[in-house]
């Protein structure tokens, strides 16, 4: 009888323990438990120091940590499909390289991990995940990133738009209509009408007398201060705001807007390209995770 009571009590405790460690997500046939996620949160500082490319934030909600775990699973599945499997030997080699670089032996590393509430097994798997993440970025995401010279120049312009060091060359088409032809409300729609015209080739009757003049390549020095200010605020492949010049309202369509490459631009170019690249990596990765998730069975219980 006493044995039965003891067994019953043990069974009750085990059942209670299972209930406490509930399943918070499922990826295909793998369950993710609440204890796994909480454990990540407990030593998040160490994880961020070791793998900042994955754990970039100082705080995460439970839901965000679950998503990181799902992302890790998506990455591993994709790399496996592509024939990339990170072996234990690769992870151990990476750890030894880190030890040599920092001048640590294994005992010192274990001491560091212990002081940061981190087990060696956790560290080992985090290094594996970091290698996988870097492979994912270089093999899957980076080929999807496209950064043009104009992208860099536009970013440079936005950053230094209030400084006199900027200078442009334009390729523009001038569209004009006499002020006398404008009826009430026409001026406020002039830009939208011409933008639509560029796409459809159709002009409303009220704008049928719009004249065009391809001015071609024009250096900034060849423009009046007023027009230059207007064009400098207008993006490439866009219409400027209307401006009254003499008796006509003008819209300028910028076919090409080239930033004249100053020494300062050449110095800043690589930095700006790196910032655009990182931003693109983030946005493309987010889109990739969302689309890739549809190919798997994923369930979150929160």
Secondary structure, DSSP 8 states (H G I E B T S, - for coil): -HHHHHHHHHHHHHHHHHHHS-EEEEETTEEEEHHHHHHHHHTHHHHHHH-TTT--SS---HHHHHHHHHHHHHHHHHHHHTT----HHHHHHHHHHHHHHHT--HHHHHHHHHHTT--HHHHHHHHHHHHHHHHHIIIIIGGG----HHHHHHHHHHHTTTSTT--EEEEEEEEEEEGGG--TTHHHHHHHHHHHHHHH----GGGTT-EEEEEEEEEGGGS-HHHHHHHHTS-TTEE---EEETTEEEEEEEEEEEE---HHHHHHHHHHHHHHHHHHHHHHHHHHHHHHHTTS-EEE--
